Amino acid sequence: MSRPHVFLPLTLVLAGVAVGAQTNDDVGARLLRDADVRAALDAAQAEESRTIDDQVRLCEIPAPPFKEGARAQAFADALRAAGLNAVRIDGQGNVLGERPGRAPRPHVVFSAHLDTIFPDGTNVMVSRQGVVLRGPGIGDDCRGLAVVLAVARALNRAGVQTPGTITFAGTVGEEGLGDLRGVKALFGDTLKGQIDRFVSVDGTGYGITHVAVGSLRYRVTFSGPGGHSYGAFGTANPVHALGRAIAAFADARPPSDPKTTFSVGRIGGGTSVNAIASEAWMEVDMRSVSQDALHALDTRFHEAVERALAEENARWGQRGRLTVSTTLVGDRPAGAVAATSPIVEAAVSVTRALGLPVELTEGSTDANLAISLNIPAITIDAGGAGTGSHTLEERFDTTDSWRGTARALLAAIALAQ
């Protein structure tokens, strides 16, 4: 069992924070002077043990890529129990619940993602050792889901009425080959034209991500007739072509500023050690904070693939010529919201008001899509401390994790102004 949560009213916790030093138009400081807001913050802190229980409970429901349904249903049930209106699951599998404000706008979507990178059959049980939780996905993004629920509960518990409306959401398809299909559906269909601000709660710590790292992902398949490794020798070999392509692309030297990266993440093909394969494939990931740099690397990648095909076919003449298919399986746009934009300044303001460190970061998250549509968007970390993201040994330290819940709550209120 985890160590019992020690509760001190937020009034005492913030006693040493120089709230009075903030300016009158600082939204974080202004909100902390509101009795209902402080009551909501106290409620969130007092119920952090419940938030941690939610984090564990949701994480123990498998949500492999494209199979988030069971976790989505549990999250929908939790949103209803939190008192939200019009809770539903849309056609793509996203979960939504509404908390009306005094007016429909501004309309804020406050979300976390449901899916993990882990395939069917992964042991997703969470172990507790003191204040530390261990389990795949426990921080990314079971923590985010639990904090989204906690924010909704605290707002209703304290009766906070926001000027604008907040939709709380759990999205599908954020990880891997999901290609942001959840938020693409939100912005393109479910809530098309209705979203004024978007916040993704994702990961651990206290960062504020306002620079979107774009990515392009491809599946490349070389195909040919194949044959016996001895009897059909001289037939063009898809595996050899794949090796040529990887070697050529691996020699690329993308810029370090803006940071631009690439990786061949998966390869496969062939049927036997003594057979020329009829097919060989790879999956490739390219990333950059610059759309132009990403485009340049993309051009280099396609050149490497086409050159590998030509060289392998030329090596063996006309015998068993190869073909190649290159399929785009992921496209996340790069972009940024200025550090001086209202949405970033609001997040910074509430972070400082709670005495937390301010860290502006870059990353690849659900917010990428909103940023590409010129809709103000950020991703905020959900508190606590995590290590081993995207591994089976992922861990989450719950020490003072309530501070992340409090920051998320204050940000939701600030952005619904």
C-alpha positions as CSV (number, residue, x, y, z in Angstrom):
1,M,0.0,0.0,0.0
2,S,1.1,3.6,-0.6
3,R,2.0,5.9,2.3
4,P,-1.0,7.7,3.6
5,H,-1.5,11.1,2.0
6,V,-0.9,14.0,4.4
7,F,-3.3,16.8,3.8
8,L,-2.5,20.4,4.7
9,P,-5.1,23.0,3.5
10,L,-3.8,24.9,0.5
11,T,-3.9,28.1,2.6
12,L,-1.1,26.8,4.7
13,V,0.8,25.2,1.8
14,L,0.9,28.5,-0.1
15,A,1.7,30.6,3.0
16,G,5.3,31.0,1.8
17,V,4.5,31.7,-1.8
18,A,4.8,35.3,-2.8
19,V,1.3,35.5,-4.3
20,G,1.1,39.2,-3.3
21,A,4.1,40.0,-5.5
22,Q,2.1,39.1,-8.6
23,T,0.5,41.8,-10.6
24,N,-3.3,42.4,-10.4
25,D,-3.8,41.1,-14.0
26,D,-1.9,37.9,-13.3
27,V,-4.6,35.2,-13.7
28,G,-3.0,32.7,-11.3
29,A,-2.7,35.2,-8.5
30,R,-6.1,36.6,-9.2
31,L,-7.8,33.2,-9.1
32,L,-6.1,32.3,-5.8
33,R,-7.9,35.2,-4.2
34,D,-11.3,33.6,-5.1
35,A,-12.8,31.5,-2.2
36,D,-14.5,29.0,-4.5
37,V,-11.2,28.4,-6.4
38,R,-9.3,27.8,-3.2
39,A,-12.0,25.4,-2.0
40,A,-11.6,23.5,-5.3
41,L,-7.8,23.4,-4.8
42,D,-8.3,22.1,-1.3
43,A,-10.7,19.5,-2.5
44,A,-8.2,18.3,-5.2
45,Q,-5.4,18.0,-2.6
46,A,-7.6,16.2,-0.1
47,E,-8.6,13.7,-2.7
48,E,-5.2,13.0,-4.2
49,S,-5.3,9.4,-2.8
50,R,-8.5,8.9,-4.8
51,T,-6.7,10.4,-7.9
52,I,-3.9,7.9,-7.4
53,D,-6.4,5.0,-7.1
54,D,-8.0,6.1,-10.4
55,Q,-4.6,6.2,-12.0
56,V,-3.9,2.6,-10.9
57,R,-7.4,1.4,-11.8
58,L,-7.5,2.8,-15.3
59,C,-3.9,1.6,-16.0
60,E,-4.9,-2.0,-15.2
61,I,-7.4,-1.9,-18.0
62,P,-5.5,-2.8,-21.2
63,A,-5.6,-0.1,-23.9
64,P,-3.3,-1.4,-26.7
65,P,-3.1,0.5,-30.0
66,F,-6.5,0.7,-31.7
67,K,-8.1,-1.3,-28.8
68,E,-8.9,1.4,-26.3
69,G,-12.6,0.5,-25.9
70,A,-12.6,-1.1,-22.4
71,R,-10.6,1.8,-20.9
72,A,-12.7,4.3,-22.7
73,Q,-15.9,2.8,-21.2
74,A,-14.4,2.9,-17.7
75,F,-13.3,6.5,-18.2
76,A,-16.8,7.5,-19.5
77,D,-18.3,5.9,-16.4
78,A,-15.9,7.9,-14.2
79,L,-16.8,11.2,-16.0
80,R,-20.5,10.5,-15.3
81,A,-19.7,9.8,-11.7
82,A,-17.9,13.1,-11.5
83,G,-21.1,14.9,-12.5
84,L,-20.4,15.9,-16.1
85,N,-23.1,16.4,-18.7
86,A,-23.6,14.7,-22.1
87,V,-21.0,12.1,-21.5
88,R,-20.5,10.0,-24.6
89,I,-18.1,8.1,-26.8
90,D,-17.7,9.5,-30.3
91,G,-17.4,7.5,-33.5
92,Q,-13.6,7.4,-33.3
93,G,-13.6,6.2,-29.7
94,N,-12.9,9.4,-27.8
95,V,-14.7,10.0,-24.5
96,L,-16.2,13.4,-23.9
97,G,-18.1,15.0,-21.0
98,E,-19.2,18.6,-20.7
99,R,-19.2,21.1,-17.8
100,P,-21.2,24.1,-19.0
101,G,-19.9,27.6,-18.0
102,R,-22.0,30.7,-17.8
103,A,-21.7,30.8,-21.6
104,P,-20.7,28.3,-24.3
105,R,-17.5,30.2,-25.2
106,P,-14.7,30.2,-24.6
107,H,-14.8,26.5,-25.1
108,V,-11.8,24.7,-23.6
109,V,-11.1,21.0,-24.3
110,F,-9.1,19.5,-21.3
111,S,-7.9,16.1,-22.3
112,A,-5.6,13.1,-21.7
113,H,-5.0,10.1,-24.0
114,L,-6.4,6.6,-23.4
115,D,-4.0,4.5,-25.4
116,T,-0.6,2.9,-24.7
117,I,2.1,1.6,-26.9
118,F,1.9,-1.9,-25.4
119,P,0.3,-4.8,-27.4
120,D,-2.4,-7.2,-26.5
121,G,-1.3,-9.6,-23.8
122,T,1.0,-7.2,-21.9
123,N,0.8,-7.5,-18.1
124,V,-0.6,-4.2,-17.1
125,M,-1.0,-4.8,-13.4
126,V,0.4,-2.1,-11.2
127,S,2.6,-2.7,-8.2
128,R,2.9,-0.4,-5.2
129,Q,6.0,0.0,-3.1
130,G,5.6,2.8,-0.7
131,V,5.0,6.0,-2.7
132,V,6.1,4.4,-6.0
133,L,3.8,2.8,-8.5
134,R,5.2,0.5,-11.2
135,G,3.4,-0.5,-14.4
136,P,3.4,0.1,-18.1
137,G,1.7,3.4,-18.9
138,I,1.4,4.4,-15.2
139,G,2.7,7.9,-16.0
140,D,2.0,8.1,-19.8
141,D,-0.8,8.6,-19.7
142,C,-2.8,7.0,-16.9
143,R,-1.6,9.9,-14.7
144,G,-3.1,12.4,-17.2
145,L,-6.4,10.5,-17.2
146,A,-6.6,10.5,-13.4
147,V,-5.8,14.2,-13.2
148,V,-8.5,15.1,-15.8
149,L,-11.0,13.2,-13.7
150,A,-9.8,14.9,-10.5
151,V,-10.1,18.4,-12.0
152,A,-13.7,17.7,-13.0
153,R,-14.6,16.4,-9.5
154,A,-12.9,19.3,-7.7
155,L,-14.8,21.9,-9.8
156,N,-18.1,20.3,-9.0
157,R,-17.3,19.7,-5.4
158,A,-16.5,23.3,-4.8
159,G,-19.2,24.6,-7.1
160,V,-16.8,26.7,-9.2
161,Q,-18.6,28.4,-12.1
162,T,-16.4,29.2,-15.0
163,P,-17.3,31.9,-17.6
164,G,-16.7,29.5,-20.4
165,T,-17.4,25.8,-21.0
166,I,-15.0,23.0,-20.4
167,T,-15.2,19.6,-22.2
168,F,-13.2,16.9,-20.5
169,A,-11.9,14.2,-22.9
170,G,-10.0,11.0,-23.2
171,T,-8.6,10.6,-26.7
172,V,-7.6,7.6,-28.7
173,G,-4.6,7.1,-31.1
174,E,-2.0,9.4,-29.5
175,E,0.7,6.8,-29.4
176,G,2.6,4.9,-32.2
177,L,0.7,4.4,-35.4
178,G,-2.5,5.9,-33.9
179,D,-1.4,9.0,-35.9
180,L,-3.5,11.4,-33.6
181,R,-6.7,9.9,-35.0
182,G,-8.5,10.8,-31.8
183,V,-7.8,14.6,-31.9
184,K,-8.1,14.6,-35.7
185,A,-11.7,13.4,-35.2
186,L,-12.4,15.9,-32.4
187,F,-11.3,18.9,-34.5
188,G,-12.5,17.5,-37.9
189,D,-15.9,16.1,-36.8
190,T,-17.0,15.7,-33.2
191,L,-16.3,19.3,-32.1
192,K,-15.5,20.9,-35.4
193,G,-15.4,24.7,-35.2
194,Q,-16.3,24.6,-31.5
195,I,-12.9,24.5,-29.8
196,D,-11.3,27.8,-28.7
197,R,-8.4,26.4,-26.5
198,F,-7.0,22.9,-26.1
199,V,-5.0,21.4,-23.3
200,S,-3.5,18.0,-23.2
201,V,-2.4,16.6,-19.8
202,D,0.3,14.1,-20.6
203,G,3.3,12.8,-18.7
204,T,4.8,13.6,-15.3
205,G,6.5,16.6,-13.8
206,Y,5.5,20.3,-14.3
207,G,6.6,21.1,-17.9
208,I,4.5,23.2,-20.3
209,T,4.9,22.1,-23.9
210,H,4.3,24.8,-26.4
211,V,6.6,23.7,-29.2
212,A,5.2,20.8,-31.3
213,V,7.7,18.3,-32.6
214,G,6.4,17.2,-36.0
215,S,6.9,13.7,-37.3
216,L,6.6,11.6,-40.5
217,R,6.3,7.9,-40.3
218,Y,6.5,5.4,-43.2
219,R,6.2,1.7,-43.8
220,V,8.4,0.7,-46.7
221,T,8.0,-2.7,-48.3
222,F,10.4,-4.2,-51.0
223,S,8.8,-7.1,-52.9
224,G,10.1,-9.7,-55.4
225,P,9.6,-13.2,-56.6
226,G,11.8,-14.8,-53.9
227,G,13.2,-18.3,-54.3
228,H,15.7,-20.9,-53.0
229,S,18.8,-19.3,-51.6
230,Y,21.0,-21.6,-53.8
231,G,18.8,-22.6,-56.7
232,A,17.5,-19.1,-57.3
233,F,20.7,-17.2,-56.5
234,G,20.9,-14.2,-58.7
235,T,17.3,-13.1,-58.1
236,A,17.1,-9.6,-56.6
237,N,16.7,-9.8,-52.9
238,P,14.2,-7.6,-51.0
239,V,16.2,-7.9,-47.8
240,H,19.4,-6.8,-49.5
241,A,17.5,-3.8,-50.9
242,L,16.2,-3.0,-47.5
243,G,19.7,-3.1,-46.1
244,R,20.9,-0.7,-48.9
245,A,18.1,1.7,-48.1
246,I,18.8,1.7,-44.3
247,A,22.5,2.2,-44.9
248,A,21.9,5.1,-47.3
249,F,19.5,6.8,-45.0
250,A,21.6,6.2,-41.9
251,D,24.3,8.4,-43.5
252,A,21.9,11.4,-43.4
253,R,23.2,14.3,-41.3
254,P,20.1,16.3,-40.2
255,P,20.6,19.6,-38.5
256,S,21.0,19.8,-34.7
257,D,19.4,23.2,-34.7
258,P,16.5,23.0,-35.4
259,K,16.7,19.5,-33.8
260,T,15.8,16.9,-36.4
261,T,16.0,13.2,-35.9
262,F,15.4,9.9,-37.6
263,S,15.2,6.2,-36.7
264,V,14.4,2.9,-38.4
265,G,12.3,1.5,-35.6
266,R,11.2,-1.9,-36.9
267,I,12.2,-4.3,-39.7
268,G,10.9,-7.6,-40.9
269,G,10.5,-10.1,-43.8
270,G,11.6,-13.4,-45.1
271,T,10.4,-16.9,-44.3
272,S,13.6,-19.0,-43.9
273,V,17.3,-18.8,-43.6
274,N,17.7,-20.7,-46.8
275,A,15.2,-18.7,-48.9
276,I,15.4,-15.4,-50.8
277,A,12.7,-13.4,-49.3
278,S,9.7,-12.3,-51.3
279,E,9.2,-9.3,-49.0
280,A,11.1,-7.2,-46.6
281,W,9.8,-4.1,-44.7
282,M,10.8,-1.4,-42.3
283,E,9.0,1.3,-40.3
284,V,10.7,4.7,-40.2
285,D,10.2,7.7,-37.9
286,M,11.5,11.2,-38.6
287,R,11.0,14.2,-36.3
288,S,11.7,17.9,-36.2
289,V,10.5,21.1,-34.6
290,S,10.8,22.6,-38.1
291,Q,8.4,21.7,-40.9
292,D,11.1,22.8,-43.4
293,A,13.8,20.6,-41.9
294,L,11.4,17.7,-41.7
295,H,10.6,18.1,-45.4
296,A,14.3,18.1,-46.3
297,L,14.9,14.9,-44.4
298,D,11.8,13.4,-46.0
299,T,13.3,14.1,-49.4
300,R,16.5,12.4,-48.4
301,F,14.6,9.4,-47.1
302,H,12.7,8.9,-50.4
303,E,15.9,9.3,-52.4
304,A,17.6,6.6,-50.3
305,V,14.7,4.2,-50.9
306,E,14.6,4.8,-54.6
307,R,18.4,4.5,-54.9
308,A,18.4,1.2,-53.0
309,L,15.7,-0.2,-55.3
310,A,17.7,0.8,-58.4
311,E,21.0,-0.5,-57.1
312,E,19.6,-3.9,-56.1
313,N,17.8,-4.3,-59.4
314,A,21.0,-3.2,-61.3
315,R,23.1,-5.7,-59.3
316,W,21.1,-8.7,-60.7
317,G,20.0,-7.5,-64.1
318,Q,16.6,-8.4,-65.3
319,R,16.2,-11.5,-63.1
320,G,13.4,-11.1,-60.6
321,R,13.2,-7.4,-60.4
322,L,11.9,-5.8,-57.2
323,T,9.3,-3.2,-56.6
324,V,8.8,-1.0,-53.6
325,S,5.8,0.6,-51.8
326,T,6.2,3.5,-49.4
327,T,3.2,4.2,-47.3
328,L,2.8,7.2,-45.0
329,V,1.5,5.8,-41.7
330,G,2.0,8.9,-39.5
331,D,1.9,12.6,-40.0
332,R,2.1,15.0,-37.1
333,P,2.6,18.6,-38.0
334,A,5.3,20.7,-36.4
335,G,4.7,24.1,-35.0
336,A,4.7,26.3,-32.0
337,V,2.7,28.6,-29.8
338,A,4.7,31.7,-28.8
339,A,5.9,31.8,-25.3
340,T,4.2,35.2,-25.1
341,S,0.8,33.9,-26.2
342,P,-2.1,34.2,-23.7
343,I,-2.4,30.4,-23.3
344,V,1.2,30.0,-22.4
345,E,1.3,33.0,-20.2
346,A,-1.8,31.7,-18.3
347,A,-0.1,28.3,-17.8
348,V,3.1,30.0,-16.6
349,S,1.0,32.3,-14.3
350,V,-0.8,29.5,-12.5
351,T,2.4,27.5,-12.2
352,R,4.2,30.4,-10.5
353,A,1.2,31.2,-8.3
354,L,1.4,27.7,-6.9
355,G,5.2,28.0,-6.3
356,L,6.1,25.5,-8.9
357,P,9.1,25.7,-11.3
358,V,8.4,27.0,-14.8
359,E,9.8,24.9,-17.6
360,L,8.8,25.5,-21.2
361,T,9.4,22.4,-23.4
362,E,8.9,20.8,-26.8
363,G,7.3,17.5,-27.5
364,S,5.0,15.5,-29.7
365,T,1.5,15.3,-28.3
366,D,-2.2,15.6,-29.1
367,A,-1.6,19.4,-29.0
368,N,0.3,19.2,-32.3
369,L,-3.0,19.0,-34.2
370,A,-4.5,22.0,-32.6
371,I,-1.4,24.1,-33.0
372,S,-1.3,23.2,-36.8
373,L,-4.9,24.6,-37.0
374,N,-3.8,27.8,-35.3
375,I,-5.9,27.0,-32.2
376,P,-4.2,28.0,-28.9
377,A,-3.0,24.7,-27.4
378,I,-0.4,23.4,-24.9
379,T,0.4,20.2,-23.1
380,I,1.0,20.3,-19.4
381,D,2.6,17.6,-17.3
382,A,0.5,16.0,-14.6
383,G,2.8,16.2,-11.6
384,G,4.7,13.6,-9.6
385,A,7.9,12.2,-10.9
386,G,8.2,9.5,-13.6
387,T,10.8,7.3,-15.2
388,G,10.9,4.6,-17.9
389,S,8.1,5.9,-20.1
390,H,7.3,3.5,-22.9
391,T,8.9,0.6,-21.1
392,L,7.5,-2.3,-19.0
393,E,9.3,-0.9,-16.0
394,E,7.7,2.5,-16.0
395,R,7.4,4.0,-12.6
396,F,5.6,6.9,-10.9
397,D,6.6,8.5,-7.6
398,T,3.5,9.9,-6.0
399,T,5.4,12.2,-3.6
400,D,3.6,15.6,-3.6
401,S,1.8,14.6,-6.8
402,W,-1.2,16.6,-5.7
403,R,0.7,19.7,-6.8
404,G,0.3,18.6,-10.4
405,T,-3.4,18.1,-9.9
406,A,-3.7,21.5,-8.4
407,R,-1.8,23.1,-11.3
408,A,-4.0,21.3,-13.8
409,L,-7.1,22.5,-11.9
410,L,-6.0,26.1,-11.8
411,A,-5.0,26.0,-15.5
412,A,-8.5,24.7,-16.5
413,I,-10.2,27.5,-14.6
414,A,-7.8,30.1,-16.0
415,L,-8.3,29.1,-19.6
416,A,-12.1,29.0,-19.2
417,Q,-12.1,32.8,-18.5
